[in-house]
Amino acid sequence: MFGKRLNMARKERGYTAQQMADMLHVTIRTYRNYESGTTSPSLGTLVQLADILGVTTDYLLCRDANQSSPAR
């Protein structure tokens, strides 16, 4: 489910997989592995993904249906 959420959030923001890989400083193969569920990103990369996509880590990890964090 993580990979599907990642793919959906990326497409909603208009990024290509190559752009995401470049922003994360990983290969396109590594990034595609995240989306396919073959491998999982490190904690640091997960945080970067959430920051780039403007979503919470809980959203990407399917722990929360809301994309953004609650107002404080």
PDB file of N, CA, C and O in Angstrom, chain B, residues numbered from 101:
ATOM      1  N   MET B 101       0.822  -1.201   0.000  1.00  0.00           N
ATOM      2  CA  MET B 101       0.000   0.000   0.000  1.00  0.00           C
ATOM      3  C   MET B 101       0.862   1.260   0.000  1.00  0.00           C
ATOM      4  O   MET B 101       0.475   2.270  -0.589  1.00  0.00           O
ATOM      5  N   PHE B 102       2.030   1.217   0.654  1.00  0.00           N
ATOM      6  CA  PHE B 102       2.932   2.366   0.660  1.00  0.00           C
ATOM      7  C   PHE B 102       3.257   2.800  -0.765  1.00  0.00           C
ATOM      8  O   PHE B 102       3.187   3.986  -1.089  1.00  0.00           O
ATOM      9  N   GLY B 103       3.608   1.845  -1.608  1.00  0.00           N
ATOM     10  CA  GLY B 103       3.979   2.157  -2.988  1.00  0.00           C
ATOM     11  C   GLY B 103       2.858   2.829  -3.753  1.00  0.00           C
ATOM     12  O   GLY B 103       3.099   3.748  -4.535  1.00  0.00           O
ATOM     13  N   LYS B 104       1.631   2.373  -3.533  1.00  0.00           N
ATOM     14  CA  LYS B 104       0.478   2.983  -4.211  1.00  0.00           C
ATOM     15  C   LYS B 104       0.265   4.411  -3.748  1.00  0.00           C
ATOM     16  O   LYS B 104      -0.013   5.299  -4.554  1.00  0.00           O
ATOM     17  N   ARG B 105       0.397   4.631  -2.438  1.00  0.00           N
ATOM     18  CA  ARG B 105       0.237   5.987  -1.915  1.00  0.00           C
ATOM     19  C   ARG B 105       1.336   6.908  -2.460  1.00  0.00           C
ATOM     20  O   ARG B 105       1.078   8.051  -2.836  1.00  0.00           O
ATOM     21  N   LEU B 106       2.550   6.391  -2.492  1.00  0.00           N
ATOM     22  CA  LEU B 106       3.678   7.165  -3.004  1.00  0.00           C
ATOM     23  C   LEU B 106       3.442   7.533  -4.465  1.00  0.00           C
ATOM     24  O   LEU B 106       3.631   8.684  -4.857  1.00  0.00           O
ATOM     25  N   ASN B 107       3.039   6.573  -5.253  1.00  0.00           N
ATOM     26  CA  ASN B 107       2.773   6.799  -6.666  1.00  0.00           C
ATOM     27  C   ASN B 107       1.660   7.824  -6.856  1.00  0.00           C
ATOM     28  O   ASN B 107       1.784   8.735  -7.675  1.00  0.00           O
ATOM     29  N   MET B 108       0.597   7.681  -6.118  1.00  0.00           N
ATOM     30  CA  MET B 108      -0.539   8.586  -6.226  1.00  0.00           C
ATOM     31  C   MET B 108      -0.151  10.017  -5.840  1.00  0.00           C
ATOM     32  O   MET B 108      -0.496  10.968  -6.542  1.00  0.00           O
ATOM     33  N   ALA B 109       0.563  10.164  -4.725  1.00  0.00           N
ATOM     34  CA  ALA B 109       0.972  11.495  -4.269  1.00  0.00           C
ATOM     35  C   ALA B 109       1.921  12.137  -5.279  1.00  0.00           C
ATOM     36  O   ALA B 109       1.829  13.337  -5.536  1.00  0.00           O
ATOM     37  N   ARG B 110       2.821  11.358  -5.848  1.00  0.00           N
ATOM     38  CA  ARG B 110       3.759  11.880  -6.847  1.00  0.00           C
ATOM     39  C   ARG B 110       3.002  12.396  -8.063  1.00  0.00           C
ATOM     40  O   ARG B 110       3.262  13.502  -8.538  1.00  0.00           O
ATOM     41  N   LYS B 111       2.076  11.606  -8.561  1.00  0.00           N
ATOM     42  CA  LYS B 111       1.324  11.995  -9.751  1.00  0.00           C
ATOM     43  C   LYS B 111       0.433  13.204  -9.493  1.00  0.00           C
ATOM     44  O   LYS B 111       0.273  14.057 -10.366  1.00  0.00           O
ATOM     45  N   GLU B 112      -0.154  13.281  -8.286  1.00  0.00           N
ATOM     46  CA  GLU B 112      -1.001  14.426  -7.938  1.00  0.00           C
ATOM     47  C   GLU B 112      -0.215  15.728  -7.955  1.00  0.00           C
ATOM     48  O   GLU B 112      -0.767  16.793  -8.229  1.00  0.00           O
ATOM     49  N   ARG B 113       1.068  15.636  -7.663  1.00  0.00           N
ATOM     50  CA  ARG B 113       1.910  16.841  -7.646  1.00  0.00           C
ATOM     51  C   ARG B 113       2.634  17.075  -8.963  1.00  0.00           C
ATOM     52  O   ARG B 113       3.369  18.052  -9.107  1.00  0.00           O
ATOM     53  N   GLY B 114       2.429  16.188  -9.918  1.00  0.00           N
ATOM     54  CA  GLY B 114       2.978  16.385 -11.255  1.00  0.00           C
ATOM     55  C   GLY B 114       4.445  16.045 -11.426  1.00  0.00           C
ATOM     56  O   GLY B 114       5.075  16.493 -12.384  1.00  0.00           O
ATOM     57  N   TYR B 115       4.997  15.262 -10.516  1.00  0.00           N
ATOM     58  CA  TYR B 115       6.397  14.848 -10.629  1.00  0.00           C
ATOM     59  C   TYR B 115       6.509  13.546 -11.406  1.00  0.00           C
ATOM     60  O   TYR B 115       5.643  12.676 -11.312  1.00  0.00           O
ATOM     61  N   THR B 116       7.588  13.422 -12.176  1.00  0.00           N
ATOM     62  CA  THR B 116       7.893  12.136 -12.798  1.00  0.00           C
ATOM     63  C   THR B 116       8.706  11.322 -11.804  1.00  0.00           C
ATOM     64  O   THR B 116       9.245  11.855 -10.833  1.00  0.00           O
ATOM     65  N   ALA B 117       8.786  10.024 -12.063  1.00  0.00           N
ATOM     66  CA  ALA B 117       9.602   9.169 -11.204  1.00  0.00           C
ATOM     67  C   ALA B 117      11.064   9.599 -11.270  1.00  0.00           C
ATOM     68  O   ALA B 117      11.773   9.540 -10.265  1.00  0.00           O
ATOM     69  N   GLN B 118      11.520  10.030 -12.443  1.00  0.00           N
ATOM     70  CA  GLN B 118      12.907  10.477 -12.585  1.00  0.00           C
ATOM     71  C   GLN B 118      13.165  11.734 -11.764  1.00  0.00           C
ATOM     72  O   GLN B 118      14.220  11.859 -11.142  1.00  0.00           O
ATOM     73  N   GLN B 119      12.223  12.659 -11.754  1.00  0.00           N
ATOM     74  CA  GLN B 119      12.378  13.872 -10.940  1.00  0.00           C
ATOM     75  C   GLN B 119      12.473  13.515  -9.460  1.00  0.00           C
ATOM     76  O   GLN B 119      13.290  14.079  -8.733  1.00  0.00           O
ATOM     77  N   MET B 120      11.648  12.588  -9.023  1.00  0.00           N
ATOM     78  CA  MET B 120      11.699  12.167  -7.618  1.00  0.00           C
ATOM     79  C   MET B 120      13.052  11.539  -7.304  1.00  0.00           C
ATOM     80  O   MET B 120      13.662  11.848  -6.281  1.00  0.00           O
ATOM     81  N   ALA B 121      13.515  10.665  -8.178  1.00  0.00           N
ATOM     82  CA  ALA B 121      14.817  10.033  -7.963  1.00  0.00           C
ATOM     83  C   ALA B 121      15.915  11.080  -7.874  1.00  0.00           C
ATOM     84  O   ALA B 121      16.794  10.989  -7.017  1.00  0.00           O
ATOM     85  N   ASP B 122      15.868  12.063  -8.746  1.00  0.00           N
ATOM     86  CA  ASP B 122      16.875  13.122  -8.738  1.00  0.00           C
ATOM     87  C   ASP B 122      16.835  13.929  -7.431  1.00  0.00           C
ATOM     88  O   ASP B 122      17.880  14.240  -6.860  1.00  0.00           O
ATOM     89  N   MET B 123      15.638  14.260  -6.968  1.00  0.00           N
ATOM     90  CA  MET B 123      15.511  15.026  -5.726  1.00  0.00           C
ATOM     91  C   MET B 123      15.996  14.239  -4.513  1.00  0.00           C
ATOM     92  O   MET B 123      16.488  14.818  -3.544  1.00  0.00           O
ATOM     93  N   LEU B 124      15.854  12.928  -4.572  1.00  0.00           N
ATOM     94  CA  LEU B 124      16.273  12.063  -3.467  1.00  0.00           C
ATOM     95  C   LEU B 124      17.726  11.616  -3.591  1.00  0.00           C
ATOM     96  O   LEU B 124      18.279  11.005  -2.676  1.00  0.00           O
ATOM     97  N   HIS B 125      18.337  11.926  -4.731  1.00  0.00           N
ATOM     98  CA  HIS B 125      19.718  11.504  -5.014  1.00  0.00           C
ATOM     99  C   HIS B 125      19.849   9.993  -5.000  1.00  0.00           C
ATOM    100  O   HIS B 125      20.790   9.438  -4.435  1.00  0.00           O
ATOM    101  N   VAL B 126      18.872   9.329  -5.644  1.00  0.00           N
ATOM    102  CA  VAL B 126      18.906   7.875  -5.816  1.00  0.00           C
ATOM    103  C   VAL B 126      18.704   7.579  -7.295  1.00  0.00           C
ATOM    104  O   VAL B 126      18.332   8.462  -8.068  1.00  0.00           O
ATOM    105  N   THR B 127      18.948   6.350  -7.679  1.00  0.00           N
ATOM    106  CA  THR B 127      18.728   5.968  -9.069  1.00  0.00           C
ATOM    107  C   THR B 127      17.235   5.811  -9.331  1.00  0.00           C
ATOM    108  O   THR B 127      16.440   5.627  -8.409  1.00  0.00           O
ATOM    109  N   ILE B 128      16.873   5.888 -10.607  1.00  0.00           N
ATOM    110  CA  ILE B 128      15.472   5.686 -10.973  1.00  0.00           C
ATOM    111  C   ILE B 128      15.027   4.279 -10.575  1.00  0.00           C
ATOM    112  O   ILE B 128      13.877   4.080 -10.184  1.00  0.00           O
ATOM    113  N   ARG B 129      15.916   3.321 -10.670  1.00  0.00           N
ATOM    114  CA  ARG B 129      15.577   1.941 -10.282  1.00  0.00           C
ATOM    115  C   ARG B 129      15.234   1.867  -8.796  1.00  0.00           C
ATOM    116  O   ARG B 129      14.261   1.222  -8.408  1.00  0.00           O
ATOM    117  N   THR B 130      16.038   2.531  -7.972  1.00  0.00           N
ATOM    118  CA  THR B 130      15.759   2.554  -6.532  1.00  0.00           C
ATOM    119  C   THR B 130      14.402   3.178  -6.260  1.00  0.00           C
ATOM    120  O   THR B 130      13.611   2.645  -5.482  1.00  0.00           O
ATOM    121  N   TYR B 131      14.131   4.318  -6.909  1.00  0.00           N
ATOM    122  CA  TYR B 131      12.845   4.971  -6.687  1.00  0.00           C
ATOM    123  C   TYR B 131      11.692   4.082  -7.148  1.00  0.00           C
ATOM    124  O   TYR B 131      10.689   3.954  -6.446  1.00  0.00           O
ATOM    125  N   ARG B 132      11.827   3.478  -8.305  1.00  0.00           N
ATOM    126  CA  ARG B 132      10.775   2.588  -8.815  1.00  0.00           C
ATOM    127  C   ARG B 132      10.553   1.407  -7.860  1.00  0.00           C
ATOM    128  O   ARG B 132       9.430   0.924  -7.713  1.00  0.00           O
ATOM    129  N   ASN B 133      11.626   0.948  -7.215  1.00  0.00           N
ATOM    130  CA  ASN B 133      11.489  -0.128  -6.232  1.00  0.00           C
ATOM    131  C   ASN B 133      10.647   0.314  -5.037  1.00  0.00           C
ATOM    132  O   ASN B 133       9.911  -0.492  -4.468  1.00  0.00           O
ATOM    133  N   TYR B 134      10.747   1.580  -4.654  1.00  0.00           N
ATOM    134  CA  TYR B 134       9.892   2.097  -3.575  1.00  0.00           C
ATOM    135  C   TYR B 134       8.428   2.022  -3.998  1.00  0.00           C
ATOM    136  O   TYR B 134       7.582   1.555  -3.235  1.00  0.00           O
ATOM    137  N   GLU B 135       8.131   2.479  -5.210  1.00  0.00           N
ATOM    138  CA  GLU B 135       6.749   2.499  -5.683  1.00  0.00           C
ATOM    139  C   GLU B 135       6.193   1.096  -5.913  1.00  0.00           C
ATOM    140  O   GLU B 135       4.998   0.864  -5.735  1.00  0.00           O
ATOM    141  N   SER B 136       7.048   0.170  -6.303  1.00  0.00           N
ATOM    142  CA  SER B 136       6.566  -1.195  -6.559  1.00  0.00           C
ATOM    143  C   SER B 136       6.482  -2.027  -5.287  1.00  0.00           C
ATOM    144  O   SER B 136       5.875  -3.098  -5.277  1.00  0.00           O
ATOM    145  N   GLY B 137       7.096  -1.531  -4.209  1.00  0.00           N
ATOM    146  CA  GLY B 137       7.081  -2.264  -2.950  1.00  0.00           C
ATOM    147  C   GLY B 137       8.188  -3.298  -2.839  1.00  0.00           C
ATOM    148  O   GLY B 137       8.216  -4.080  -1.888  1.00  0.00           O
ATOM    149  N   THR B 138       9.101  -3.309  -3.806  1.00  0.00           N
ATOM    150  CA  THR B 138      10.221  -4.246  -3.772  1.00  0.00           C
ATOM    151  C   THR B 138      11.158  -3.949  -2.617  1.00  0.00           C
ATOM    152  O   THR B 138      11.647  -4.859  -1.947  1.00  0.00           O
ATOM    153  N   THR B 139      11.404  -2.664  -2.390  1.00  0.00           N
ATOM    154  CA  THR B 139      12.221  -2.234  -1.249  1.00  0.00           C
ATOM    155  C   THR B 139      11.534  -1.072  -0.554  1.00  0.00           C
ATOM    156  O   THR B 139      10.677  -0.403  -1.131  1.00  0.00           O
ATOM    157  N   SER B 140      11.919  -0.846   0.680  1.00  0.00           N
ATOM    158  CA  SER B 140      11.384   0.273   1.457  1.00  0.00           C
ATOM    159  C   SER B 140      12.471   1.311   1.653  1.00  0.00           C
ATOM    160  O   SER B 140      13.644   0.966   1.793  1.00  0.00           O
ATOM    161  N   PRO B 141      12.089   2.585   1.665  1.00  0.00           N
ATOM    162  CA  PRO B 141      13.086   3.631   1.900  1.00  0.00           C
ATOM    163  C   PRO B 141      13.530   3.641   3.356  1.00  0.00           C
ATOM    164  O   PRO B 141      12.822   3.166   4.244  1.00  0.00           O
ATOM    165  N   SER B 142      14.708   4.190   3.579  1.00  0.00           N
ATOM    166  CA  SER B 142      15.178   4.387   4.949  1.00  0.00           C
ATOM    167  C   SER B 142      14.297   5.435   5.619  1.00  0.00           C
ATOM    168  O   SER B 142      13.528   6.129   4.954  1.00  0.00           O
ATOM    169  N   LEU B 143      14.414   5.540   6.915  1.00  0.00           N
ATOM    170  CA  LEU B 143      13.638   6.542   7.653  1.00  0.00           C
ATOM    171  C   LEU B 143      13.928   7.945   7.125  1.00  0.00           C
ATOM    172  O   LEU B 143      13.007   8.738   6.925  1.00  0.00           O
ATOM    173  N   GLY B 144      15.191   8.248   6.903  1.00  0.00           N
ATOM    174  CA  GLY B 144      15.561   9.569   6.394  1.00  0.00           C
ATOM    175  C   GLY B 144      14.957   9.842   5.030  1.00  0.00           C
ATOM    176  O   GLY B 144      14.493  10.951   4.766  1.00  0.00           O
ATOM    177  N   THR B 145      14.959   8.839   4.162  1.00  0.00           N
ATOM    178  CA  THR B 145      14.382   8.995   2.828  1.00  0.00           C
ATOM    179  C   THR B 145      12.870   9.129   2.916  1.00  0.00           C
ATOM    180  O   THR B 145      12.273   9.891   2.155  1.00  0.00           O
ATOM    181  N   LEU B 146      12.244   8.402   3.828  1.00  0.00           N
ATOM    182  CA  LEU B 146      10.804   8.518   4.034  1.00  0.00           C
ATOM    183  C   LEU B 146      10.430   9.949   4.411  1.00  0.00           C
ATOM    184  O   LEU B 146       9.452  10.493   3.899  1.00  0.00           O
ATOM    185  N   VAL B 147      11.194  10.546   5.290  1.00  0.00           N
ATOM    186  CA  VAL B 147      10.941  11.929   5.701  1.00  0.00           C
ATOM    187  C   VAL B 147      11.128  12.866   4.500  1.00  0.00           C
ATOM    188  O   VAL B 147      10.330  13.782   4.300  1.00  0.00           O
ATOM    189  N   GLN B 148      12.169  12.642   3.711  1.00  0.00           N
ATOM    190  CA  GLN B 148      12.392  13.452   2.506  1.00  0.00           C
ATOM    191  C   GLN B 148      11.213  13.324   1.544  1.00  0.00           C
ATOM    192  O   GLN B 148      10.741  14.322   0.999  1.00  0.00           O
ATOM    193  N   LEU B 149      10.744  12.110   1.338  1.00  0.00           N
ATOM    194  CA  LEU B 149       9.606  11.893   0.452  1.00  0.00           C
ATOM    195  C   LEU B 149       8.391  12.692   0.923  1.00  0.00           C
ATOM    196  O   LEU B 149       7.741  13.373   0.130  1.00  0.00           O
ATOM    197  N   ALA B 150       8.096  12.605   2.204  1.00  0.00           N
ATOM    198  CA  ALA B 150       6.952  13.333   2.759  1.00  0.00           C
ATOM    199  C   ALA B 150       7.122  14.837   2.572  1.00  0.00           C
ATOM    200  O   ALA B 150       6.166  15.529   2.220  1.00  0.00           O
ATOM    201  N   ASP B 151       8.322  15.344   2.804  1.00  0.00           N
ATOM    202  CA  ASP B 151       8.580  16.777   2.638  1.00  0.00           C
ATOM    203  C   ASP B 151       8.407  17.205   1.188  1.00  0.00           C
ATOM    204  O   ASP B 151       7.757  18.213   0.910  1.00  0.00           O
ATOM    205  N   ILE B 152       8.983  16.450   0.266  1.00  0.00           N
ATOM    206  CA  ILE B 152       8.896  16.775  -1.153  1.00  0.00           C
ATOM    207  C   ILE B 152       7.447  16.773  -1.624  1.00  0.00           C
ATOM    208  O   ILE B 152       7.032  17.654  -2.377  1.00  0.00           O
ATOM    209  N   LEU B 153       6.686  15.791  -1.184  1.00  0.00           N
ATOM    210  CA  LEU B 153       5.308  15.632  -1.644  1.00  0.00           C
ATOM    211  C   LEU B 153       4.297  16.424  -0.830  1.00  0.00           C
ATOM    212  O   LEU B 153       3.125  16.497  -1.199  1.00  0.00           O
ATOM    213  N   GLY B 154       4.738  17.015   0.269  1.00  0.00           N
ATOM    214  CA  GLY B 154       3.843  17.821   1.099  1.00  0.00           C
ATOM    215  C   GLY B 154       2.788  16.994   1.813  1.00  0.00           C
ATOM    216  O   GLY B 154       1.656  17.439   2.002  1.00  0.00           O
ATOM    217  N   VAL B 155       3.169  15.788   2.207  1.00  0.00           N
ATOM    218  CA  VAL B 155       2.266  14.906   2.942  1.00  0.00           C
ATOM    219  C   VAL B 155       2.952  14.473   4.233  1.00  0.00           C
ATOM    220  O   VAL B 155       4.134  14.749   4.439  1.00  0.00           O
ATOM    221  N   THR B 156       2.214  13.804   5.087  1.00  0.00           N
ATOM    222  CA  THR B 156       2.806  13.294   6.323  1.00  0.00           C
ATOM    223  C   THR B 156       3.390  11.905   6.080  1.00  0.00           C
ATOM    224  O   THR B 156       2.996  11.205   5.147  1.00  0.00           O
ATOM    225  N   THR B 157       4.323  11.525   6.922  1.00  0.00           N
ATOM    226  CA  THR B 157       4.851  10.160   6.843  1.00  0.00           C
ATOM    227  C   THR B 157       3.753   9.158   7.175  1.00  0.00           C
ATOM    228  O   THR B 157       3.716   8.071   6.598  1.00  0.00           O
ATOM    229  N   ASP B 158       2.864   9.506   8.093  1.00  0.00           N
ATOM    230  CA  ASP B 158       1.743   8.615   8.422  1.00  0.00           C
ATOM    231  C   ASP B 158       0.869   8.365   7.200  1.00  0.00           C
ATOM    232  O   ASP B 158       0.396   7.247   6.996  1.00  0.00           O
ATOM    233  N   TYR B 159       0.652   9.385   6.393  1.00  0.00           N
ATOM    234  CA  TYR B 159      -0.130   9.205   5.166  1.00  0.00           C
ATOM    235  C   TYR B 159       0.566   8.211   4.239  1.00  0.00           C
ATOM    236  O   TYR B 159      -0.064   7.280   3.740  1.00  0.00           O
ATOM    237  N   LEU B 160       1.861   8.407   4.009  1.00  0.00           N
ATOM    238  CA  LEU B 160       2.589   7.504   3.122  1.00  0.00           C
ATOM    239  C   LEU B 160       2.601   6.075   3.649  1.00  0.00           C
ATOM    240  O   LEU B 160       2.566   5.118   2.875  1.00  0.00           O
ATOM    241  N   LEU B 161       2.652   5.937   4.972  1.00  0.00           N
ATOM    242  CA  LEU B 161       2.690   4.611   5.586  1.00  0.00           C
ATOM    243  C   LEU B 161       1.293   4.023   5.800  1.00  0.00           C
ATOM    244  O   LEU B 161       1.141   2.963   6.408  1.00  0.00           O
ATOM    245  N   CYS B 162       0.280   4.724   5.294  1.00  0.00           N
ATOM    246  CA  CYS B 162      -1.117   4.273   5.368  1.00  0.00           C
ATOM    247  C   CYS B 162      -1.633   4.187   6.801  1.00  0.00           C
ATOM    248  O   CYS B 162      -2.509   3.378   7.107  1.00  0.00           O
ATOM    249  N   ARG B 163      -1.093   5.013   7.658  1.00  0.00           N
ATOM    250  CA  ARG B 163      -1.564   5.069   9.047  1.00  0.00           C
ATOM    251  C   ARG B 163      -2.605   6.158   9.221  1.00  0.00           C
ATOM    252  O   ARG B 163      -3.230   6.262  10.276  1.00  0.00           O
ATOM    253  N   ASP B 164      -2.797   6.984   8.172  1.00  0.00           N
ATOM    254  CA  ASP B 164      -3.708   8.114   8.241  1.00  0.00           C
ATOM    255  C   ASP B 164      -4.234   8.379   6.834  1.00  0.00           C
ATOM    256  O   ASP B 164      -3.469   8.355   5.870  1.00  0.00           O
ATOM    257  N   ALA B 165      -5.520   8.628   6.716  1.00  0.00           N
ATOM    258  CA  ALA B 165      -6.111   8.905   5.406  1.00  0.00           C
ATOM    259  C   ALA B 165      -5.892  10.352   4.979  1.00  0.00           C
ATOM    260  O   ALA B 165      -6.005  10.671   3.796  1.00  0.00           O
ATOM    261  N   ASN B 166      -5.578  11.234   5.938  1.00  0.00           N
ATOM    262  CA  ASN B 166      -5.347  12.643   5.632  1.00  0.00           C
ATOM    263  C   ASN B 166      -3.927  12.854   5.152  1.00  0.00           C
ATOM    264  O   ASN B 166      -2.972  12.339   5.734  1.00  0.00           O
ATOM    265  N   GLN B 167      -3.802  13.627   4.071  1.00  0.00           N
ATOM    266  CA  GLN B 167      -2.472  13.876   3.517  1.00  0.00           C
ATOM    267  C   GLN B 167      -1.672  14.875   4.323  1.00  0.00           C
ATOM    268  O   GLN B 167      -0.455  14.742   4.444  1.00  0.00           O
ATOM    269  N   SER B 168      -2.335  15.868   4.873  1.00  0.00           N
ATOM    270  CA  SER B 168      -1.595  16.916   5.585  1.00  0.00           C
ATOM    271  C   SER B 168      -1.737  16.753   7.091  1.00  0.00           C
ATOM    272  O   SER B 168      -2.668  16.122   7.590  1.00  0.00           O
ATOM    273  N   SER B 169      -0.799  17.332   7.779  1.00  0.00           N
ATOM    274  CA  SER B 169      -0.831  17.255   9.232  1.00  0.00           C
ATOM    275  C   SER B 169      -1.878  18.217   9.771  1.00  0.00           C
ATOM    276  O   SER B 169      -2.170  19.227   9.131  1.00  0.00           O
ATOM    277  N   PRO B 170      -2.443  17.927  10.925  1.00  0.00           N
ATOM    278  CA  PRO B 170      -3.485  18.792  11.513  1.00  0.00           C
ATOM    279  C   PRO B 170      -2.904  20.139  11.914  1.00  0.00           C
ATOM    280  O   PRO B 170      -1.723  20.251  12.245  1.00  0.00           O
ATOM    281  N   ALA B 171      -3.751  21.153  11.879  1.00  0.00           N
ATOM    282  CA  ALA B 171      -3.325  22.511  12.289  1.00  0.00           C
ATOM    283  C   ALA B 171      -2.999  22.508  13.769  1.00  0.00           C
ATOM    284  O   ALA B 171      -3.627  21.807  14.562  1.00  0.00           O
ATOM    285  N   ARG B 172      -2.026  23.290  14.117  1.00  0.00           N
ATOM    286  CA  ARG B 172      -1.622  23.363  15.533  1.00  0.00           C
ATOM    287  C   ARG B 172      -2.064  24.640  16.150  1.00  0.00           C
ATOM    288  O   ARG B 172      -1.813  24.874  17.332  1.00  0.00           O
TER     289      ARG B 172
END
